[in-house]
Amino acid sequence: MKIRIMGKALAAAAVLSLGLGASPAVQAQNAGQGQQADEVTWARVTMTRFHSGKRDRALEIIKNYFAKADANSGVNSGVHGIHLETGQWDVIYVFPMKGGPADMAKRGTPEDEKWMAEMIKLAGSKEAAEKIIAEFDSLVAMSVTEVGHAHSDH
């Protein structure tokens, strides 16, 4: 039992150490403090649970396609993941938002196009890349995404 609790505590500490997701009450308290934009970094955090027995295949796709496309694209996204051993989620991935909250409004960016071009190279064709992405999507039982920020001083 202590191992399970410790595992959850470590996972919670890892997420909290990122400084993401202040509650509305904390945000309201801090609203008048005039924080400089360069003191805050933003991230999109996605927690995913895969269908039973599908985690290994999903992680294989992430490792062999998604992560390689990211690395090969030259975008330097800074994405990093935490593979969980306890709790309801299989993985948590943190996607830095270099443009801050404005990144939420962007679709079809040059970075997205570079990533997809690398996916196509890795898969062999656009159709094969789309098939791999669709397969990955079919492995996901549930996914929740939150947006938060981290302060440079805590």
C-alpha positions in Angstrom: 0.0 0.0 0.0 2.8 2.4 0.8 4.3 1.9 -2.6 1.0 2.7 -4.3 0.6 5.9 -2.3 4.2 6.9 -2.8 3.8 6.4 -6.6 0.8 8.6 -6.6 2.6 11.1 -4.5 5.6 11.2 -6.8 3.3 11.6 -9.8 1.5 14.4 -8.1 4.7 16.1 -7.1 6.0 15.8 -10.7 2.9 17.5 -12.0 2.9 20.1 -9.3 6.6 20.8 -9.8 5.6 22.1 -13.3 3.6 24.8 -11.6 0.6 24.3 -13.8 -3.1 24.9 -13.3 -3.7 27.5 -10.5 -7.3 27.3 -9.2 -9.7 30.2 -10.0 -9.4 31.3 -6.4 -5.6 31.6 -6.6 -5.9 33.3 -10.0 -8.3 35.9 -8.5 -5.9 36.5 -5.6 -3.0 37.0 -7.9 -4.9 39.1 -10.5 -3.7 42.5 -9.3 0.0 41.6 -8.9 1.1 42.7 -12.3 3.2 39.7 -13.3 5.5 40.3 -16.2 4.8 38.0 -19.2 8.4 36.8 -19.4 8.1 35.4 -15.9 5.4 33.0 -16.9 5.6 30.0 -19.3 2.5 28.2 -20.6 1.8 24.6 -21.4 -0.9 22.3 -22.5 -1.1 19.1 -20.4 -2.8 16.1 -21.8 -3.7 13.1 -19.6 -4.5 10.0 -21.5 -5.9 6.5 -20.7 -5.7 3.8 -23.4 -8.1 1.0 -23.9 -7.3 -2.1 -21.9 -4.3 -3.9 -23.4 -3.5 -1.1 -25.9 -1.0 1.0 -23.9 2.1 -0.8 -25.4 0.9 -0.2 -29.0 0.1 3.4 -28.3 3.5 4.0 -26.7 5.1 2.3 -29.7 3.4 4.7 -32.1 4.4 7.7 -29.9 8.0 6.5 -29.8 8.4 5.4 -33.4 6.3 8.0 -35.2 5.1 11.0 -33.1 8.4 11.6 -31.2 10.6 11.0 -34.2 8.5 13.3 -36.4 8.8 15.9 -33.7 12.6 15.4 -33.4 13.2 15.3 -37.2 11.0 18.3 -37.9 13.5 20.7 -36.3 10.7 22.4 -34.4 12.2 21.7 -31.0 8.7 21.5 -29.4 10.0 20.6 -25.9 7.2 18.0 -25.5 7.9 15.6 -22.7 5.9 12.7 -21.2 5.4 11.0 -17.9 4.4 7.3 -18.1 2.3 6.6 -15.1 2.2 3.3 -13.1 -0.6 4.3 -10.8 -3.9 6.1 -11.0 -6.5 6.4 -13.8 -4.1 7.8 -16.5 -1.5 5.9 -18.6 0.5 8.9 -19.7 0.7 12.6 -19.2 2.3 14.7 -21.9 3.3 18.3 -21.5 3.3 20.5 -24.6 5.0 23.8 -24.1 3.0 26.8 -25.5 5.9 29.0 -26.8 3.3 31.7 -27.9 1.4 31.5 -24.6 -2.4 31.3 -24.5 -2.5 32.6 -28.1 -1.3 29.2 -29.2 -4.8 27.8 -28.5 -6.1 29.8 -31.5 -3.5 28.5 -33.9 -4.3 25.7 -36.4 -2.2 24.6 -39.4 0.9 26.4 -38.2 4.2 26.0 -40.1 5.4 23.8 -37.2 2.3 21.5 -37.7 3.1 21.3 -41.4 6.7 20.3 -40.7 5.6 17.7 -38.2 3.2 16.2 -40.6 5.8 16.2 -43.4 8.0 14.1 -41.1 5.2 11.8 -40.2 4.6 11.2 -44.0 8.3 10.4 -44.5 8.3 8.0 -41.6 5.1 6.3 -42.6 5.9 6.2 -46.3 2.9 8.1 -47.6 0.2 10.6 -46.5 -2.3 7.8 -46.4 -0.1 5.6 -44.2 0.6 8.5 -41.9 -3.2 9.2 -41.6 -3.8 5.5 -40.9 -1.2 5.5 -38.1 -2.8 8.6 -36.5 -6.2 7.0 -36.8 -4.9 3.8 -35.2 -3.5 5.8 -32.3 -6.8 7.7 -31.9 -8.6 4.3 -31.7 -6.4 3.2 -28.9 -7.4 6.1 -26.7 -10.2 5.4 -24.2 -10.2 8.9 -22.6 -8.1 12.0 -22.8 -8.3 15.3 -20.9 -6.4 18.4 -21.8 -5.8 21.3 -19.4 -3.9 24.6 -20.0 -1.8 26.1 -17.3 1.2 28.2 -16.5 4.5 28.1 -14.5 6.2 31.0 -12.8 9.9 31.5 -13.1 10.3 32.0 -9.3 8.2 29.1 -8.0 
